[in-house]
Amino acid sequence: MYRRLVAAIVLVWAIGFLWFAVALPSPAGDARTDAIIVLTGGTGRIDRALDLLRRRQAPQLLVSGVDPEVRAVDFLAEYTVSPELLHCCVTLGRDAYDTESNAIEAGDWVRSRKAKTVRLVTSDWHMRRAALEFEREMPKGVVVMRDAVATQPSLRILFLEYHKWLARLATNLWKAT
């Protein structure tokens, strides 16, 4: 009996990991939203968000998790952003240091701007866990569109992220009971 239970758990874990690794989230379409939120830490994320902003897919952008030592002028140079675009439409969020604090920072920012629809931009391998955090922290009624940046994650990244995602799922289920 014990062996069968362990075998069933391992099988469910393995099938779940296979699904997690093979069916990564994809980029969203061109629907407009009230705001874009991009999480720092991955190649192509900020570029994707700035491209969406420049194409007027949303009027404002929060870059969540910017290192406190990064100056606005550094950001302008790194991403070829005009001072006018930065001043009118980009908020450099400096309070977040991990995915959970990204969601808290973003929730506060969305509330202050009364946005009803937001586009979440992060890496494909990170999207599922980030979306869980965001769903918990967004004000009621806010729709979060998932816009994953395609990457080539290593098996190690997928393995670690799968377990972080499972832990977050378990935590959310525990809190819901």
C-alpha positions as CSV (number, residue, x, y, z in Angstrom):
1,M,0.0,0.0,0.0
2,Y,2.8,2.4,1.0
3,R,4.7,1.7,-2.2
4,R,1.7,2.4,-4.4
5,L,1.0,5.7,-2.6
6,V,4.6,6.8,-3.1
7,A,4.5,5.7,-6.7
8,A,1.3,7.6,-7.3
9,I,2.7,10.8,-5.8
10,V,5.9,10.5,-7.9
11,L,3.9,9.9,-11.0
12,V,1.7,13.0,-10.4
13,W,4.8,15.1,-9.6
14,A,6.5,13.9,-12.8
15,I,3.4,14.5,-15.0
16,G,3.0,17.9,-13.4
17,F,6.6,18.8,-14.1
18,L,6.4,17.7,-17.7
19,W,3.3,19.9,-18.2
20,F,5.0,22.8,-16.5
21,A,8.1,22.5,-18.6
22,V,6.5,21.8,-22.0
23,A,3.4,24.0,-21.9
24,L,5.0,27.3,-20.9
25,P,2.8,30.4,-21.1
26,S,3.0,32.5,-24.2
27,P,2.9,36.2,-25.2
28,A,-0.5,37.9,-25.1
29,G,-2.1,39.6,-28.0
30,D,-2.4,43.3,-28.7
31,A,-5.5,44.0,-26.5
32,R,-5.2,47.4,-24.7
33,T,-5.1,47.6,-20.9
34,D,-5.1,50.4,-18.4
35,A,-1.6,49.6,-17.3
36,I,1.4,47.4,-17.9
37,I,3.5,45.9,-15.1
38,V,6.8,44.4,-15.8
39,L,8.9,42.4,-13.3
40,T,12.7,43.0,-13.5
41,G,15.1,40.1,-13.5
42,G,14.8,38.5,-16.9
43,T,16.1,39.2,-20.4
44,G,13.6,40.8,-22.7
45,R,11.0,41.7,-20.1
46,I,11.5,45.4,-19.9
47,D,12.1,45.7,-23.7
48,R,8.7,43.9,-24.2
49,A,6.9,46.2,-21.8
50,L,8.5,49.4,-23.3
51,D,7.5,48.2,-26.8
52,L,3.9,47.8,-25.7
53,L,3.9,51.2,-24.1
54,R,5.4,52.8,-27.2
55,R,2.7,51.1,-29.3
56,R,0.1,52.6,-26.9
57,Q,-1.2,49.2,-25.7
58,A,-1.5,51.0,-22.3
59,P,-1.0,54.6,-21.1
60,Q,1.3,53.7,-18.1
61,L,4.0,51.3,-17.1
62,L,5.3,50.1,-13.7
63,V,8.7,48.6,-13.7
64,S,8.6,46.6,-10.5
65,G,11.8,45.6,-8.7
66,V,14.2,48.3,-9.9
67,D,17.4,48.4,-7.8
68,P,17.4,51.5,-5.6
69,E,20.9,52.3,-6.9
70,V,19.7,52.5,-10.5
71,R,19.1,56.2,-11.4
72,A,16.5,57.3,-13.9
73,V,19.3,58.5,-16.2
74,D,20.8,55.0,-16.2
75,F,17.4,53.5,-17.1
76,L,17.0,56.0,-19.9
77,A,20.4,55.0,-21.4
78,E,20.0,51.3,-20.9
79,Y,16.6,51.0,-22.6
80,T,16.8,54.0,-25.0
81,V,13.8,55.7,-23.4
82,S,13.1,59.4,-23.9
83,P,12.9,61.6,-20.8
84,E,9.4,62.6,-21.9
85,L,8.2,59.0,-22.0
86,L,9.8,58.2,-18.7
87,H,8.3,61.3,-17.1
88,C,4.8,60.9,-18.4
89,C,4.3,57.2,-18.4
90,V,6.9,55.1,-16.5
91,T,7.1,54.5,-12.8
92,L,10.3,52.9,-11.5
93,G,9.2,50.8,-8.6
94,R,12.0,50.3,-6.1
95,D,10.3,48.6,-3.2
96,A,10.2,45.0,-4.5
97,Y,12.9,42.4,-4.1
98,D,11.1,39.2,-5.0
99,T,7.9,38.0,-6.7
100,E,5.7,38.4,-3.7
101,S,6.9,42.0,-3.0
102,N,6.5,42.7,-6.8
103,A,2.8,41.8,-6.4
104,I,2.4,43.9,-3.3
105,E,4.1,46.9,-4.9
106,A,2.0,46.4,-8.1
107,G,-1.2,46.1,-6.1
108,D,-0.6,49.4,-4.4
109,W,0.3,51.1,-7.7
110,V,-2.8,49.7,-9.4
111,R,-5.0,51.0,-6.5
112,S,-3.5,54.4,-6.7
113,R,-4.2,54.6,-10.4
114,K,-7.6,53.0,-10.3
115,A,-6.7,50.6,-13.1
116,K,-9.2,47.9,-14.0
117,T,-7.1,46.0,-16.5
118,V,-3.3,45.3,-16.3
119,R,-0.9,43.4,-18.5
120,L,1.7,41.4,-16.5
121,V,4.9,41.0,-18.3
122,T,7.5,38.4,-17.1
123,S,9.4,35.4,-18.4
124,D,7.4,32.4,-19.6
125,W,8.9,30.1,-16.9
126,H,8.0,32.7,-14.2
127,M,4.5,33.6,-15.3
128,R,2.5,31.0,-13.4
129,R,3.9,31.8,-10.0
130,A,3.9,35.6,-10.6
131,A,0.2,35.4,-11.7
132,L,-0.7,33.5,-8.5
133,E,1.0,36.3,-6.5
134,F,-0.7,39.0,-8.5
135,E,-4.2,37.5,-8.3
136,R,-3.8,37.5,-4.5
137,E,-2.7,41.2,-4.3
138,M,-4.7,43.0,-7.0
139,P,-7.8,44.9,-5.9
140,K,-11.1,43.1,-6.5
141,G,-12.3,43.2,-10.0
142,V,-8.9,44.0,-11.7
143,V,-8.3,41.8,-14.7
144,V,-4.7,40.6,-15.1
145,M,-3.7,39.7,-18.7
146,R,-0.7,37.4,-18.7
147,D,2.0,38.4,-21.3
148,A,4.9,35.9,-21.1
149,V,8.2,36.7,-22.7
150,A,9.5,33.6,-24.5
151,T,12.8,32.3,-23.2
152,Q,15.0,29.2,-23.3
153,P,15.0,28.2,-19.6
154,S,17.4,25.6,-18.4
155,L,16.2,22.4,-16.8
156,R,17.5,23.8,-13.5
157,I,15.4,26.9,-13.7
158,L,12.3,24.9,-14.6
159,F,12.9,22.5,-11.8
160,L,13.4,25.3,-9.2
161,E,10.5,27.3,-10.5
162,Y,8.1,24.3,-10.6
163,H,8.8,23.7,-6.9
164,K,8.4,27.4,-6.0
165,W,5.1,27.3,-7.9
166,L,3.9,24.2,-6.1
167,A,4.9,25.8,-2.7
168,R,2.8,28.9,-3.6
169,L,-0.1,26.8,-4.7
170,A,0.0,24.8,-1.4
171,T,0.3,28.1,0.6
172,N,-2.7,29.6,-1.2
173,L,-4.7,26.4,-0.6
174,W,-3.7,26.3,3.1
175,K,-4.8,30.0,3.6
176,A,-8.1,29.4,1.8
177,T,-9.1,26.7,4.2
